[in-house]
Amino acid sequence: MATTVKMVDEAEDYSFLPLIHDIIKCMDKDSQDVHQELNKLRTKIQDTREQILAMSGIETSPSAQQHQLQTLREQVRTKNQLLQKYKGLCMFDIPKA
């Protein structure tokens, strides 16, 4: 099951600190904007949860993830060995300009 995570083209700040700072400022001023800022924070937290749940492999156990990681490392190692072997067997004539 392949899920795609929405990629953000522009640099986006994933920190919750600016929103929390705005909430505290509104509370210090006894401003009515605190509810609006809290809703922004809730929305950002919900978006983050959705992004985490959309990540591939999140539903598997940590041991299964470790097994998948080990398998991928072995595949990379084998491919690198095959590439080195192929490079050693094949001599390409590189034209000199």
N, C-alpha and C positions, 0 to 999 in steps of 0.2 A: 504494500500500500504506500504509494508515493504521495506525500503531501508537500505542497509548496508553501513556503513562508514568504509573506509579502516583504520584498526587499525595498528598502528606502533608498532612493537615489541620492538625496541630499543628506548632509550630516544632521542627525537629529539627536537632541539631548535626551537621554534616557534616565536622567537623574530626577528623583522625586523632591530633592532639596529645594529647588526654586519654588515649587508649588507649596511646600510646607512653610517656607519663609513667607510667602504671600499670605497664607492663612494666619500665621502668627501676627503679621503686621495688621491685618484686618481686625483681629481680636484685640490687639493693643489699642486700636483707634475706636473700638466699639462700633465698627462699621457693619452695615447690612450686607456687604459684599462677601462676608465669610461663607455664606451658604453657596454662593456661586463658586468660590475658590475650592470649597470642599467637593462640590460636584465635579470640578475639573480634575481633582486628585482621584476621586472614585473612578472617573472615566479612564484616566491614565492607568490606574491599577488594573481595571478590567481589560483594557487593551493589552497590557503586558501579560496577563493570565492567558488570554486567547493566543498570543504569539507563542507562549511556552507550550501550550497544549497542541499547537500546530506543528511543533518540532518533531521531526522523524526520530523514532527510537525512544521517545519519552515514555511510551507505554510499556517498555520492556524493563525487566528487573536489572539492578546494577550488575549482577553476575552475568546476565545475558549480554549486557552492553560491553563488559570486559571481554567476553568471549568473542563478540563481533570485532572489537578493537584488535584483539590478538590475531584473528583471522585476516583482517585487513593488513596488519603489519607483515604477516607471513606472505601475503600476496605481493605486497610492494617489494619485499626482500627477493622473492622469486623472480619478479619481473626485472628488477635491477640486475640480478645474476644473469638472466637470459640476455638482457641488453649488452652486458659486458662480454658475454660469450659471443654474441652476434658481431659485436664490434671487432673482436679478436679474430673471428673467422673471415670476415669480409674486408677486403682491402679496396677502398674506393679511390679511383684516380681523381684527384682534385685538380682541375685545370688552373694553371697559374696565369694570371692576367698580366 
